[in-house]
Amino acid sequence: MHELAITESVIDLINREAKDKGFQKVLAISLRVGEYSGLIPACIQEFFPIAARGSIAEGAELDIQSVPAAFRCLDCSYEGPVERKAACCPDCGSTAIRMTAGREFFVDSLKVE
């Protein structure tokens, strides 16, 4: 249930940005959540109205886009998805793979007035 704390941190970040940039109301928030971030987008969506209550983000539309995991094989240079259970390169079978996308969590954009 750390999604509530994470969502509250997003609201704190938005409040700091509002002070710095001088906007008064947030109309929409776009988040990017990696497949392997450990966060559950549905929970963030559920907790958002609670975290935003009384803030400049109250009533804002929340758009959460999932970022699929991507990997690069250090042996054959394959880049793309990898089957979770196999955890190896689908081209050469090597286990020398590095995740290049899928762990991220960030505010992509804000629509403000």
Protein Blocks (a to p, Z undefined) as FASTA:
>chain_A
ZZmmmmmmmmmmmmmmmmmnopabdfbdcddddfklopafklmmmmmmmmmgopakgoia
cdddddddddddfklopacdddfklopafklopabdcdfbhjaccdfbdcdZZ
